[in-house]
Structures are given as C-alpha cells and as structure tokens.
Amino acid sequence: MSELNQPLYQMIYNYLIENIKSGKYTDGDRVPSEKELAEEFGVSRITSKKALEMLAENGYIKRMPGKGSFVVGNVEREAGTGINSSSTRIRPLLIGVVISDFDVSYGAGLLSGIEKEATENGCFIIPRRSCGRQDCEEQAIEDLLDMGVDGILVMPVHGENYNHKILKMVLDKFPFVLIDRYLKGIGVSFVGSDNVAASKKACDYLLDIGHKNISFLSPPYVDTSTIEDRIEGFIKSHSEHGMIIDESIWLTDLTCTMPGKNSQENILSDIEKIKLLLENNKQITCLFAAEYNIALLAMEAIKSLGLKVPHDVSVLCFDGPKNYIGEYFFTHIRQREEEMGATAVKLLLKQMLEKEEPGIKKFLDTDLVIGASTKENK
C-alpha cells in the first residue's frame, strides 16, 4: 500500500514508529497524546486512539490511564514487526452499508456523508442496496458478514416484522447502527431526522399561511416509525394551533411507493385515489405528502383534474431534488443527510474501537425549504 493511500491511523502509527526507531522517543519517554496527535494530523481522536492502541498491541508503548503513553525499552520484537510488514499488516476497517436506494431526492447525500467520514478515519465502505425489500436486506447483511466487515450501517426496511438478521446482530453484539428508521423496543444505536419536529415545522408553516384543510398523504403507516412520527408532528401542530383535524380527508393507503409495489397499475390506482379525494373534498387547499414520490403522484392527480399547483392546490413533501438551474420546486423538509451519514459512522466507530455499548439515539434537526409548490391561502 503506497503512503498516499494509507489509512490515517496507519500514517500516524508509522510516524511514531519512525520516531521511536530513530531515537527521538526512547525508553520511558512519553509519546504525544490522542488529543495532541489528532490536532497535529487534523484527524479525529478515534483515529489517533487507534494508532496508539496498535503501538501498545505491538509492544512499542505502554498506555497508562490518566498519565499518557510511554515508550517501552528492551523489548525483543520479531524482525519486520510493524504495520508495514507483510506478516503483521493491519488492514483498514471495513464498514458495510445497507440502504434502500440512493438518488438525488434522498440517499445520495447520506452515502456521501458516510463515505467522507469513513475516509477521514481510514475506513473503507462497502455499499449494498436493499431496494426496500426485506429479503434483499437480509441477503446483503449476510453477504457483508461473510466478507468479514467490522461493522454495518443499516437503513431498515419497513415491515410488520423485524429482520431476523438484525436481531441476530443484536444478540451477537456485532457493531451496527441503524440509519433513518429506528426499531422500537430494541436497544441499538440509531441516527436519523427528528421526524416529529420536522413534520410539525412543515405543518406550522402551512397553518400560518392560512391553510385550514390539509390532507395527509402516505403509505400505510403501521409499524413504520418514520411515517408514524410524521403523523404525530402533523397532529401536534394542529393541536397547538387549536385546529381540529379531519382524518376523513387523509389518504394513508397509497401503495405504489412501497417495496415491490411500483407497478404501473398501482401508480395509476394511487393517482386515481388522490383525484377522487380532491373531487369529493373541494375544501382541501393543500396536500401534505409524507414522501417525495407521493408528491409527484399528487402533482399528476392535480394536473389531470385541470388544476394547477399552487394556484388551486398547494403541495408540500419530505425531501426533493433541485431542478436543472439549482432551484427547488416543492416546498419540502430537507433532511441533513451528510450529517446523518457522518454521525452514523462516528457512532459505529465508537462501538468498534472503543467498545461502547449500543443504544445511543441521535435525532437531527431538519430544514424547511420554501419552494414554488405552496402559496398563502388568505
């Protein structure tokens, strides 16, 4: 492995070895601390900690809690001992990543955040797509475990039952972190958006600009933490505004965005459901789509009725890509994908390198982006 391609912790390790062999640090000398090395090399303390741990494992230093790390003298070491020798080369940490998909509306930024943080910590990622199917998710996890990855990041698939491969990792205490969707009742680490606060933020905006009859559109939400949280935020916003919710104008049985359900027949069926909803409920002024692809269905339904967005009906959703000139059409909740990915890697490294117990949950803030799909209703 060339020096330029070395993981950062390996470069720090080699730097310290060279200084020990050259006599800069001799028997009993204190070597730089995790913090000092992190500042000198511009890396995280997790990275510098790993380099020092490997020095200790190979007998070059002794780590003394509260005092520091000190060079060990008169230690017989086999010829070639060190990270660059072929017999003791330590490979970079491998992180498996299993997510439903990644595109410009959601997923690409998440993967970018994961890759960037992993690279900065000398790790390599192996991404796999589950395509929203639990059988694909299980196979991906099994394949990654067979490859010998050191930890896994998983965006769990929606489903009535938990993936038994995930449950087995819990029992085996294998390092992994859930992204975007959490599983209730299981003590695993998780990082995702605060969907309750995000949905409330979006609904507050709609109510504040005068919309009183807002329809909530989503797939079936039973046992789906993300959608359940978005509904909770929607309800909370109405409650705080003193507004009564009319669930009769909700549509929560749209299926074509669900795994394996995106047939042309289901797409047309869902569009027809939204059309009928609007035809039978003229009081609706805004459609609140729980997902970006559902917002696209809503757009098609509105268009087919000879109506316009936002002149006749406003549309708001979660996530949404920029157009070709860099602007957003949909008013939407923008999730902080790169931060989410980076945070997930940090939580995983703490499990892998510091043996931190799982169970930490991080809920990230979101941003409301005002696009061209909503207008005041006053």
C-alpha angles and dihedrals in degrees: 000000000000118000091246091057096045119118111254094247089054091053091051090047092052091046092055093044090053091051092049093048092046091053097247086122114034137177110320096006118138114239121212116288127244090261094047093049092045090054094044095050097032094238137124121274088244088065096047090045091056091052091052092046090054091049089053092047090053092049100249098115140019117223115217115190112237093009108059140242121309134194114254113220133204093025116148110228126185115252110270095021108155140083095282097053115104091231096054104026109144112216121223118266113268120217121194117212122199116183133157095244141313126231139141094279095053136346104036093080091045092054090045091055091049094049094047095050092043092051092049088055095047095254132132124218129216109199124203130179122224093190086218092292121126094212090055090046092053092048092048092052091047092049092049092049090049089052089057101245115177096223142354136224113206133189096199120226119243112256147135092248130043119249106261091216089062091048090050091053088054091052093044091048090232112168111258140139130206118228129205096346126054129204115231119235096016121109100225131129116262140181125188145122122298092248095180092056092040095053091045090051091052094045092046088058093051094047091046092056091052109268110143103164107054121168118213114217123193147130117267105300104201110128091358107120096192096055093039090055092048090052090049091054091047091053093044091054093052091047093052090049091051090243125146114228118228105208090182088080093052124103111202100156101074106137112176095087092055121101111284093000101094096108120141088246092057092044092054091044092054092047089052091051091055091046092053090047091056094042092051096042110046090169092073110109100169139031115212106202116199090206136033095239090053088055087057090053089050091051091053092047092050092047093049089056091056091251130128136227120261098355093069104013129014121218128204127177147164116269126354139177127246119252123243093278093050100260131122121237098189123063098230150155109263113208118213094242100169092049089048092052094046092048091050091054091049091052091048093049090053088057094045100042106022098033089233114177115251122243103087113135122198120191113192129208121246136210129238109223115197110217136168097276099082135057139173117281100202 
